[in-house]
Amino acid sequence: MRFNLVKSWRFVRRKFRPGTSGLDDSGPVAVCPPAVCPQLGTSKKQPIDLLEALPPELVGYIFRLRILDSIHCRDTKYSYSQLPVLLCLVSKSWRNFVYSSPLLWAYVLVRTSEGAAPALHALQKRLGRSQNASLFLDIMVGIYPDRDALRVIFAESSRFRYLNLTALNLSWCNIIPTQAFTQLKKLTVHMGRDNLIKMDELNAIFSSVSHLCSVNFSCVGDPGPIKVNGHHIHSLFLDFLHVPVTRVLEFFAACPNLRDGIIMLSGDCDSTPMPPKERILLPQLRSLSLLYGTGNLTLSLRSVRAPLLTALQIDWGNYDVGECDFEAVKSFLACCPHLKNRRPVNVCVEGATWLVYDTGGRWP
């Protein structure tokens, strides 16, 4: 494997402006060229070890961007868990540098089905190399989870910054001991279409997050009452199939500082939703999308107040829209000063009726 550090530096200069990072949400990082590096650009007859010529912080940042670029662009046949090891193959000095850089080991992809999880000692060593760095995890759990591997992973739960959990079985959630998820900023949960999820099984995660900012949650069937510590949640994406709209309202009630919401609600549900006694106030909500809905979308509109809303998108799907539905929209807009005098853009997509209200150019 060949890895050209000069090209990587040009990649950083081209793709990332100083003070920002396009691939990481951990905060602004100033990227400036090294103040002293006179050897760069000299004759090829005098090769320079760029690992020594550049400041170590800059080299570590370049390596980290290389890993992140491969994760997001999917331009490599290798798992991103392998990428730090591949960097080690260049030279002994690179190997020493990579193994002494905790941030390069903070991105972990694990399949925890029986027979698919890596050897426990290898998993423990990898987590150990990340030292105290925040962890970005992509965990896939099969029908028969490897509980030993899950114990090793969730023993580090206090360091989780991002967790993408795809699971066919959540029976282990309340059995595996965890620490509080004090650093978790973004949580994604995907459940298999044939597996009914219960919120009780996720309580260990949802009840112990204190700084969660973004939630992406997909499930089939009623998961039960929603109890989330959501005061810091700004972004919410829900993909619900055969779930009563009251679960959506419970999420809204738990996230009073929500700014952006995308709700996909489809399928039928046996239970008849009961509207809340008072409208749920979402004082920070700026944009809301209600997609692929049934008539229950009407209830969600009648149950929410969003005084700062500047963008509303509604997709009624194949639902036969009636006068009461448009009355619900009108009633909702009456509480949205930025939108109440706006006329909607009516869009028909494959026979489905869309309504788009926008004052801020959020959608075309």
N, C-alpha and C positions, 0 to 999 in steps of 0.2 A: 504493500500500500504506500502511495506517495501522497504527501500532504504538504502543500506549498504555503508557508506562513506568509510570504509576501502577498500572494493572491488572496489569502484569507484577510489580511489587513486591508487590501483594496476592497474586498467584499464588505468589510465593516464600514469603511469610509463611504461606500456607495449606498448601502442599504440602510444604515442607521445614522441619523443625524445626531450631533452632539447633544447630550442631555436626555435622550429618549432611547427606549429599546422596543422594537416592534414585536418581539416574540415573548417577552417576559413581563408579567404584571407586578413584579416585586418592587417597582419604583424606578425613578429616573436614574440612569447611570451615565456619567459624563465620559464620552469616548474622545480622547484627544491624542494626536500623534505624540510619540515620545519626544521629550525635550532635547535629549542628547542621544543621537544615534548616527554618528558621522559615517559609519561603515556602509550604511544602506546605499545601494545604487553604485557602488564601486565596481571595479573590474571583476569579471568572472574568474580571473586567475587567482583571486584571493577570496575564496569562499568564506563566508561568515556564518557562524552558528547563531541564527536569529534568536534562538532560545536564550542565548546569553546577551545578545545585543539589545533586545527589547526588555522593558520593565516586566517583571514576573506577573504583576497585576494585569497588565495588558495582554500578555500571552494567555493567562488563565481565562480572561474575558473572551478572547478570540476563540479559544477551544470550546468554551461554553456556548457561544453563538453557533459554532459548527454543529454541536450536538442538537441545539434547539432548532436549527434550520432543517436538519434531517428529520426531527420529530414532526414538525409542522408541514414540511413540503413533501414528505414521504418519497424522497428522491434516492433512497438507498435500499438495497435488498437486506440490509442488516437491521436487526432489532436495535432500538436506541439504547437498550441496556448493554449492548455489545460495544457501542461506539467508544467509550473510554478505553476499553481493552485494545481496540484497533489502533487508537492513537499511540498506544504503548509500543506497537510493532515498528515504529519508525526508527527509533534509536534508543540506546540506554538512557541518555539524558532526558529524552521525552518520557520514557517510562517512569523514571524517577520523579519527574515533574508531575505527571498525571496522578501517580499514586499518592503524592503529597498534597493534592488539590481536592479538598472535600466537595466543593461545588460540582465537580465533574462526575461525582457518583450519586448525586441527589435525585437523578431521574431513573425510576425503577419501573419496569414492566414485569408483572408476575402472573403466571397462570397457576391457580391453586387448586386444580382438580387432582384427584389421586393419580399419581403416576406422571403428572405433567409439571409439577413444581420442581424447581431446582433443588439440589442437595442442600439440606438445612445449613450445613457449615459454610457453603458457598454464599448462600443468602445472608447469613449472619456477617460474613467477612465484608460483603459488599455494603451492607448497611453500616458496618463499623467504619469503613473508609470514608463515609460521608460525615463522620464525626458528629458535630452539632448543627450541621447545615439543615435548612428546611427541606422537606422531602416532597417530591412531585411523583405521585404514584398512579399507575394504571393497573388495576387489579381485576382479573377475570376469574370468577368462581363458578365451577361446574356443578352438576347435580350432586356429585359426591366430593365435597370440598376436602382439601388437605388441611386439617385443623392445626397440625403442628406448624406448617408454613404460615398460616394466618396468625398464630400466636406470636411467631417471631416478628411478623410485619407490624401487627397492631400493638406490640410492646413499645413501638416508637411513635404511637399516635399523637403524642404531644408535639412532634416535629412535623406533622403533615401540613403542608401548605396548600396542595391541590390533590384531590382524590377523585379519580374516575373509577367507579365501581360498577362492573357489569356482572350480574349474578343470576344464576338459575336456582339458587338455594340460599336462603338467609337464616336458616335454622341455627347457624353458628353465632349469630350476632350477639345474642345475650349470654353466650357461654364463654366466648373468648374475652379475657380481661383486657381492658383498655385504660389508658390515661385520658384525661380531658383533652379535647381537640382544640387547644388554646390558640394554635397558629392557623387553623384551617380557614382559608379565604374562599375557595371555590369547591363545590361539591357537585358531582354528577353521578346519578344513580339510574342505571338501566336494568329493567327486569325482563326476563324472557316472556314471550307472549303466552306461554302455557303455564306460567307460574304466578299464583296469586300472592301478592305482597301484603304484608300487614305492617302498619306503622310501628306496632309494638316491637317488631324485630329491628327497627332502625332507631329506636329510642336512645340506644347507647351513643349514637352519633349525633342525632338531631338535638338531644337535650343537653349536650356538653360542649356545643360550639359557642364561642363568645364573640368571635369576630368574622363570622361567615358573611361574605358579601354577595356571592352568586350561587344560585341553586338551579340545577338542570335535573328534572325528575320525571321519569317515564314509568308508567305502570298500567296494568290491565286489571280491572275489577276494583271494587271498593277497598281501599287500604285501611279504612277505619278512621277515627278522629285524628286530625292533624295537630300535633303539638311540636312546635318548632321555636327555638330561641332565635327569632328573626329580626331583631331590632336593627341589625347592621346590614341586612340583606337589601341590596339596591337593584339587583337583576334577578328575574325569576322566569324560568321557562318550564312549563308543565305540559306534558303529553299524556293525556288521560283517555283511556278507552273503557267504556262501560263503568264510568265513575260518576257519582252524583255531583252536581255543581256545588253542593254545599262544601265539598272538600276544597274546591277552589276558593270559596269565600273564607274558609278557615285559614288557608295560606295568606290571603289578603289581610285578614285580621291579625295574623302573627307577624306581618311585615309592614309596620306602619310607616317606614321610611323608604318604601319601594319607589324606584324611579322608572324602571322599564319592565314591562310584563308582556310575555307571549304565552297565550293559553290555547292549547289544542285540545278540544273536548269533542269526542265522537262516540258513536255507539249508543245503545240504550241502557237504561238503568232501571231496576225494579222499584227502587224507593222514590217516593214523591218528595221533592225538595221543599223545605220550609224556609221562607225568607226570614232574615234576621229582623229583630224588632226595630233597629235603627240602622241607617246607612253606615257602612264602614268608611271612615275618612282616611284617604291616602293623600296627605298634603304635599308630598314630594313627587307624585307620579307624573311623568312627562309624556310617556308613550305607552299605548296599550293595543295589543293585537288579540282579537278573539277569532280563532280559526276553526274551520270544519265543525261548526257547532250544531247543536240541536236547538229546540225552542228554549232550553234551559239557559241559553245565553241571555235571554230576556231577563231572567231572574238576577243574573250577575250584574247587569246594567242597572237594574232597579235597586240594587243593594250597595252600590259604591258611590262615593263622592270623590272627585279628583279635581280640585279647583285650578291646578296649574297644568292640566293636561293640554298638550299642544298637538298631539297626533293620535288619531284613533283609526284602527283598521278592523273591519268586521267582515268575516267570510261566513255566510250562512250555509255554505255547502249545498246540499240538495234539499234542505229544509224548506218547506212551503211557508214563505214569509207572509205573515198576516198583519193587519192593521195594528194589533196590540203590540207587535214587535217594534214597529216604527214609532209607536207611542212611547215605548220603553226607551228607545234611542233618544227621542225628543226630550223625555224627562231627564235622562242622564245628561244630555248636553246643556240643559238649563242650569246645571250646577258646574259647568265648565265655561267660564267667561271667555276663554280664548277661542272656543269652538262654537259657541251657541249660535252665532250669527253666520257661521260658515256653511256654504252649501256643499253637500258631499259630491265626490267624484264617483259615479256609478260605473262599476266595471263588471263585465260578465265573462267569466272564465269557465269554459267547458260546461256551460249551463248553470253554473253556480253564481249566486248574487253576492257581490262585494260592495261594501261602502267604505270610502276612505275620506277621512277628515284630516286636514294637515295645515298647520300654519308655519311649520319650521323646516319644510323640505325633507322630512324624514323618509318618505317613500316617493317613488316616481309616480 
